[in-house]
Amino acid sequence: MADKQLLYNCILVLPDVTVPGSILIVDGRIAAVQHGESNAGNNIDAELMDMEGKFVSPGFVEIHSHGAGGYDFMDNTPEAFTVAAETHLKHGVTTLFPTAVSADTETLVKFLKTYKIAKIHSSGAKMPGVHLEGPYLNVEQKGAMDPRYIRNPDKAEYEMLLRVADGDIARWTVAPELPGALEFGDVLQSYGILASIGHTNAEYKDIEAAFRHGFSHFTHFYSCMSTITRRKGFRITGALESGYILEDATIEIIADGCHLPVELVKYAVRAKGEHRVCLTGDSMRCAGTDVTESFLGPRDNGIPVVIEDGVAKLIDRSAFAGSIAMADRLLRVAHFDAGIPLHSAVRMMSLTPAGIMGLDKEIGSIKPGKKADLAVLDGNLAVRGVMLEGKWMSNAFN
């Protein structure tokens, strides 16, 4: 017998509009979506669930996170992956891409091997692949990355990592101006891995060349990224401006209210459109906690940070060290502070990142045929419930 649920008395957050309606879920997938005022009715053989006028949105897709709940993915234990994934789930994230910082080869191998174990047994957000942020970055744009582990692309090393990963790497952030980076982009493209531009001092000519070699996305736009400079009086276009000039480029922005002023959040969305901008937390281990001191990266040799003013900073306050923002905070900043319509803000946290990662046929919007990955939000956009493939996650209710 089919498992049927009818969610009624909802405010549906769809990609282009927010409307009253109901959702019929059958065997973990969305079977039907009805617009308009709805009630339980008497002609549906399904478990009836009154959403009491709350917003029901697609589950959020977080494509760049280093951890949460007191754990970093590079602690390299199944527990770290599980707790971080569970913490994200509580904040509405149903799909998550664990992200590694630049590290030595041995640590990256361990990260990949631990992920293989954790993805099977985790009870939190689904983890369909990982994101390697480095180590092939420009040290002049290192941000909070440990410069000891930043290096140029090494063919023998990345070929070995690709073998170890065996299809688990979904995205790799690289500075495209580095020697060997364009060849590496071709390799990533052949593996179906999203090649992303980040921690870069590239000029427009470098970015344009990178796009011809498979690079199509920008990691934490504005952060650790070159901008217009002057050389003998002539202005040189940087990576930041290139992201706007190249219309098909997609970008992610850390909309925590700290990394970017809300004026730039509004400008990025206006310039690129919500179909090419996704929200990310770039969250570190202390996201979802109330600690005031922590560290970025592995537990045994991570970089110390301090948490103040709603963000993580290096001890000397010279740079941010990743945000402490979870997905629901990103929505609140985008909607309430930047004035972006709710359906657009949700789209940038669901359908757009799903599309960037090639998952939009299965997740990212409330549409018949897609997986029933849903988040229930109150009027303050706090998460009140999370559904994962048709199952209410008991640990995801506030």
C-alpha positions as CSV (number, residue, x, y, z in Angstrom):
1,M,0.0,0.0,0.0
2,A,1.3,3.4,-1.0
3,D,2.5,5.8,1.8
4,K,0.4,8.9,1.2
5,Q,0.4,12.3,3.1
6,L,-1.5,15.4,2.3
7,L,0.0,18.7,3.6
8,Y,-2.8,21.2,3.6
9,N,-3.3,24.8,4.8
10,C,0.2,25.6,3.5
11,I,1.7,28.8,2.1
12,L,3.7,27.2,-0.7
13,V,7.0,28.8,-1.6
14,L,7.4,28.1,-5.3
15,P,10.3,29.4,-7.5
16,D,8.3,32.4,-8.9
17,V,5.5,33.0,-6.4
18,T,4.3,32.4,-2.8
19,V,0.7,31.1,-2.7
20,P,-1.7,29.1,-0.5
21,G,-2.0,25.5,-1.4
22,S,-1.5,21.9,-0.5
23,I,0.9,19.1,-1.4
24,L,0.2,15.4,-1.9
25,I,3.1,13.1,-1.2
26,V,3.2,9.5,-2.3
27,D,6.1,7.1,-1.4
28,G,8.5,9.9,-0.7
29,R,7.8,12.0,-3.8
30,I,5.6,14.9,-4.6
31,A,2.6,13.5,-6.4
32,A,0.5,16.7,-6.8
33,V,0.5,20.4,-5.9
34,Q,-2.7,22.3,-5.5
35,H,-2.9,26.1,-5.5
36,G,-5.5,28.1,-3.7
37,E,-7.1,27.9,-0.3
38,S,-7.1,24.3,0.8
39,N,-8.5,22.1,3.6
40,A,-8.2,18.4,4.4
41,G,-11.0,17.5,2.0
42,N,-12.7,14.1,2.2
43,N,-11.6,12.4,-1.1
44,I,-8.0,11.7,-0.4
45,D,-6.9,8.4,1.1
46,A,-3.9,9.9,2.9
47,E,-2.6,10.9,6.2
48,L,-3.7,14.5,6.7
49,M,-1.4,17.1,8.1
50,D,-2.4,20.7,8.8
51,M,0.5,23.1,8.3
52,E,-1.5,25.8,10.1
53,G,-0.7,28.5,7.5
54,K,3.0,28.1,7.8
55,F,5.4,28.5,4.8
56,V,6.3,25.2,3.1
57,S,9.4,25.5,1.0
58,P,11.7,23.1,-0.8
59,G,14.5,21.7,1.5
60,F,17.6,23.9,1.3
61,V,20.7,22.9,-0.7
62,E,24.0,24.0,1.0
63,I,26.8,23.6,-1.5
64,H,29.6,25.0,0.7
65,S,30.0,24.1,4.3
66,H,33.0,23.2,6.4
67,G,31.0,22.0,9.4
68,A,28.5,22.8,12.1
69,G,27.4,21.8,15.6
70,G,31.0,21.8,17.0
71,Y,32.5,19.6,14.2
72,D,34.5,20.3,11.1
73,F,34.3,17.7,8.3
74,M,38.0,17.6,8.3
75,D,38.0,16.2,11.8
76,N,37.8,13.1,9.6
77,T,35.5,11.0,11.7
78,P,32.0,9.7,10.8
79,E,30.7,11.4,14.0
80,A,31.9,14.8,12.6
81,F,30.1,14.3,9.3
82,T,26.9,13.0,11.1
83,V,26.7,15.8,13.7
84,A,27.3,18.5,11.2
85,A,24.8,17.1,8.8
86,E,22.2,16.7,11.6
87,T,22.8,20.3,12.6
88,H,22.3,21.6,9.1
89,L,19.1,19.5,8.8
90,K,17.6,21.3,11.9
91,H,18.0,24.5,9.9
92,G,16.2,23.3,6.8
93,V,19.1,21.9,4.8
94,T,18.2,18.6,3.2
95,T,21.1,18.4,0.7
96,L,24.7,19.2,1.8
97,F,28.1,19.2,0.2
98,P,30.8,18.8,2.9
99,T,33.8,21.0,2.1
100,A,37.5,20.5,2.7
101,V,40.0,23.2,3.3
102,S,43.5,23.1,1.8
103,A,45.5,20.4,3.5
104,D,48.3,18.0,2.9
105,T,47.6,15.0,0.7
106,E,47.3,12.5,3.5
107,T,44.6,14.6,5.2
108,L,42.6,15.0,2.0
109,V,42.8,11.3,1.3
110,K,41.5,10.6,4.8
111,F,38.7,13.2,4.3
112,L,37.6,11.4,1.1
113,K,37.7,8.0,2.8
114,T,35.8,9.1,5.9
115,Y,33.1,10.7,3.7
116,K,32.5,7.3,2.0
117,I,31.6,5.8,5.3
118,A,29.7,8.8,6.7
119,K,27.4,9.3,3.7
120,I,25.9,5.8,4.1
121,H,25.2,6.0,7.9
122,S,24.5,9.7,8.5
123,S,21.1,10.6,9.8
124,G,21.3,14.2,8.8
125,A,21.1,16.0,5.5
126,K,21.8,14.0,2.4
127,M,25.5,14.3,1.3
128,P,25.6,13.5,-2.5
129,G,29.2,14.6,-2.9
130,V,32.0,16.7,-1.5
131,H,33.6,20.0,-2.3
132,L,37.4,20.4,-2.3
133,E,38.3,24.1,-1.6
134,G,41.9,24.0,-2.7
135,P,44.7,23.2,-2.2
136,Y,45.3,24.8,-5.7
137,L,44.7,28.4,-4.7
138,N,46.5,31.7,-5.0
139,V,48.3,32.3,-1.7
140,E,47.9,36.0,-2.1
141,Q,44.1,35.4,-1.7
142,K,44.4,32.8,1.0
143,G,41.9,34.3,3.3
144,A,41.7,32.0,6.3
145,M,43.4,29.1,4.5
146,D,46.7,27.9,6.0
147,P,49.4,29.0,3.5
148,R,51.5,25.9,4.3
149,Y,49.1,23.8,2.3
150,I,48.5,26.1,-0.7
151,R,50.2,24.9,-3.9
152,N,49.9,24.8,-7.6
153,P,48.0,22.0,-9.4
154,D,49.9,18.7,-9.2
155,K,48.8,16.2,-11.8
156,A,50.0,13.2,-10.0
157,E,48.3,14.3,-6.8
158,Y,44.9,15.2,-8.2
159,E,44.8,12.1,-10.4
160,M,45.4,10.1,-7.2
161,L,42.7,12.0,-5.3
162,L,40.3,11.4,-8.1
163,R,41.0,7.7,-8.0
164,V,40.5,7.6,-4.2
165,A,37.2,9.6,-4.5
166,D,35.8,7.3,-7.1
167,G,33.1,9.8,-8.2
168,D,32.5,11.4,-4.8
169,I,34.0,14.8,-5.6
170,A,31.2,17.0,-6.9
171,R,33.0,20.3,-7.0
172,W,36.6,21.6,-6.8
173,T,37.6,25.2,-6.2
174,V,40.8,26.3,-8.0
175,A,42.5,29.6,-8.8
176,P,42.5,29.4,-12.6
177,E,45.6,31.6,-13.1
178,L,47.9,29.0,-11.6
179,P,50.2,27.0,-13.8
180,G,48.4,23.8,-14.9
181,A,45.0,25.0,-13.7
182,L,43.4,25.1,-17.2
183,E,44.5,21.5,-17.9
184,F,43.1,20.6,-14.5
185,G,39.8,22.2,-15.5
186,D,39.7,20.0,-18.6
187,V,40.2,16.9,-16.3
188,L,37.4,18.1,-13.9
189,Q,35.1,18.6,-16.8
190,S,35.8,15.1,-18.1
191,Y,34.8,13.7,-14.7
192,G,31.6,15.7,-14.5
193,I,33.0,17.7,-11.5
194,L,32.0,21.4,-11.1
195,A,35.1,23.5,-11.6
196,S,34.8,26.6,-9.5
197,I,36.8,29.8,-9.3
198,G,38.0,31.0,-6.0
199,H,40.8,32.4,-3.8
200,T,42.1,34.0,-7.0
201,N,44.0,37.0,-8.4
202,A,42.9,36.3,-11.9
203,E,42.3,39.0,-14.5
204,Y,39.5,38.9,-17.1
205,K,41.7,37.1,-19.7
206,D,42.4,34.4,-17.1
207,I,38.7,34.0,-16.3
208,E,37.7,34.0,-19.9
209,A,40.2,31.2,-20.6
210,A,39.0,29.3,-17.6
211,F,35.5,29.3,-18.8
212,R,36.6,27.7,-22.0
213,H,38.2,24.9,-19.9
214,G,35.1,24.1,-17.8
215,F,35.1,26.7,-15.0
216,S,31.6,28.0,-14.6
217,H,31.0,29.0,-11.0
218,F,32.5,31.5,-8.5
219,T,33.2,30.4,-4.9
220,H,32.1,32.9,-2.2
221,F,31.8,35.8,-4.6
222,Y,33.6,39.0,-3.4
223,S,35.5,37.1,-0.8
224,C,39.2,36.3,-1.5
225,M,38.8,37.5,-5.1
226,S,40.7,40.1,-7.3
227,T,38.9,43.3,-8.3
228,I,39.8,46.3,-10.5
229,T,43.4,47.4,-10.2
230,R,45.5,49.9,-12.1
231,R,48.7,49.2,-14.0
232,K,50.5,52.1,-15.5
233,G,47.3,54.1,-15.5
234,F,45.2,51.4,-17.2
235,R,42.4,49.7,-15.2
236,I,42.7,45.9,-15.2
237,T,39.4,43.9,-14.7
238,G,39.6,41.4,-11.9
239,A,37.8,38.1,-11.2
240,L,34.9,40.0,-9.4
241,E,34.0,42.1,-12.4
242,S,34.5,39.0,-14.7
243,G,31.7,37.2,-12.8
244,Y,29.3,40.0,-13.7
245,I,30.5,40.3,-17.3
246,L,30.2,36.6,-18.1
247,E,26.4,36.3,-18.2
248,D,26.3,32.5,-17.8
249,A,28.6,32.4,-14.8
250,T,26.9,31.3,-11.5
251,I,28.0,32.7,-8.2
252,E,27.5,32.0,-4.5
253,I,27.3,34.7,-1.9
254,I,27.7,34.5,1.9
255,A,24.5,36.3,2.9
256,D,25.2,36.3,6.6
257,G,24.9,40.1,6.9
258,C,28.7,40.3,7.7
259,H,30.7,39.1,4.7
260,L,28.7,41.3,2.3
261,P,26.7,44.4,3.2
262,V,23.1,43.9,2.2
263,E,23.5,46.5,-0.5
264,L,25.9,44.2,-2.3
265,V,23.5,41.2,-1.8
266,K,20.8,43.2,-3.5
267,Y,23.1,44.3,-6.3
268,A,24.4,40.8,-7.0
269,V,20.8,39.5,-7.3
270,R,19.7,42.4,-9.4
271,A,22.7,42.0,-11.7
272,K,22.8,38.2,-12.1
273,G,19.2,37.2,-11.3
274,E,18.1,34.6,-8.7
275,H,18.6,31.8,-11.2
276,R,22.4,32.4,-11.2
277,V,23.0,33.4,-7.6
278,C,22.9,30.9,-4.7
279,L,23.2,31.6,-1.0
280,T,25.8,29.8,1.1
281,G,26.9,29.9,4.7
282,D,30.5,28.7,4.1
283,S,29.9,27.7,7.7
284,M,32.6,26.4,10.0
285,R,32.4,24.1,13.0
286,C,30.9,26.6,15.4
287,A,27.9,27.3,13.3
288,G,24.8,26.3,15.2
289,T,26.5,26.7,18.5
290,D,27.0,29.6,21.0
291,V,30.8,29.4,21.5
292,T,33.0,32.4,21.4
293,E,36.3,30.7,20.4
294,S,36.9,27.9,17.9
295,F,39.2,26.9,15.0
296,L,38.9,26.4,11.3
297,G,40.0,23.1,9.8
298,P,41.1,19.8,11.3
299,R,40.8,19.4,15.1
300,D,44.5,18.5,15.5
301,N,46.0,21.5,13.6
302,G,43.3,23.9,12.7
303,I,43.6,27.7,12.7
304,P,42.2,29.4,15.9
305,V,39.4,31.9,15.4
306,V,37.2,34.1,17.6
307,I,33.5,34.5,17.2
308,E,32.2,38.1,17.6
309,D,29.8,40.4,15.8
310,G,28.0,37.4,14.4
311,V,30.9,36.1,12.4
312,A,34.2,34.0,12.9
313,K,37.4,36.0,12.6
314,L,41.1,35.2,12.6
315,I,42.6,35.9,16.0
316,D,44.3,39.1,14.7
317,R,41.0,40.2,13.2
318,S,42.7,40.6,9.8
319,A,40.1,38.5,8.0
320,F,36.9,36.5,8.4
321,A,37.4,32.8,8.9
322,G,34.1,31.4,7.4
323,S,30.7,32.3,8.7
324,I,28.7,30.8,11.6
325,A,25.5,31.3,9.6
326,M,23.0,28.5,8.9
327,A,20.6,28.4,6.0
328,D,17.6,30.0,7.8
329,R,19.8,33.0,8.8
330,L,20.8,33.4,5.2
331,L,17.1,33.6,4.2
332,R,16.3,36.1,6.9
333,V,19.1,38.4,5.8
334,A,18.2,38.1,2.1
335,H,14.5,38.6,2.7
336,F,14.1,40.9,5.7
337,D,17.4,42.9,5.5
338,A,18.0,43.0,1.7
339,G,14.3,43.1,0.8
340,I,14.5,40.2,-1.7
341,P,11.1,38.6,-2.2
342,L,10.7,35.4,-0.2
343,H,10.2,33.1,-3.2
344,S,13.4,34.5,-4.7
345,A,15.4,34.1,-1.5
346,V,14.2,30.5,-1.1
347,R,15.0,29.8,-4.8
348,M,18.6,30.9,-4.1
349,M,18.8,28.5,-1.2
350,S,17.2,25.6,-3.1
351,L,16.5,25.4,-6.8
352,T,19.5,27.5,-7.9
353,P,22.1,25.6,-6.0
354,A,20.4,22.3,-7.0
355,G,20.8,23.4,-10.6
356,I,24.4,24.4,-10.2
357,M,25.2,20.9,-8.8
358,G,23.1,19.2,-11.5
359,L,20.4,18.0,-9.1
360,D,17.4,20.1,-10.1
361,K,15.5,17.3,-11.8
362,E,15.2,15.6,-8.4
363,I,15.2,18.3,-5.8
364,G,15.1,22.1,-5.3
365,S,11.4,23.0,-5.9
366,I,7.9,21.8,-4.9
367,K,7.0,20.1,-8.2
368,P,5.3,16.8,-9.0
369,G,7.8,14.0,-9.5
370,K,10.5,15.5,-7.3
371,K,11.6,14.1,-3.9
372,A,9.6,15.4,-1.0
373,D,12.4,17.3,0.6
374,L,10.7,20.1,2.4
375,A,11.1,22.7,5.1
376,V,8.3,24.3,7.2
377,L,9.0,27.9,8.2
378,D,7.1,30.3,10.5
379,G,6.6,34.0,9.9
380,N,10.1,34.8,11.2
381,L,11.5,32.2,8.8
382,A,12.6,29.9,11.7
383,V,12.5,26.2,10.7
384,R,9.6,24.4,12.4
385,G,9.9,21.1,10.6
386,V,11.9,19.2,8.0
387,M,10.8,16.4,5.7
388,L,13.4,14.3,4.0
389,E,12.1,12.1,1.1
390,G,8.7,12.0,2.6
391,K,9.7,11.3,6.2
392,W,9.4,13.9,8.9
393,M,12.8,14.0,10.7
394,S,12.0,14.0,14.4
395,N,15.2,15.7,15.3
396,A,14.5,18.6,13.0
397,F,11.6,20.1,15.0
398,N,12.0,23.1,17.2
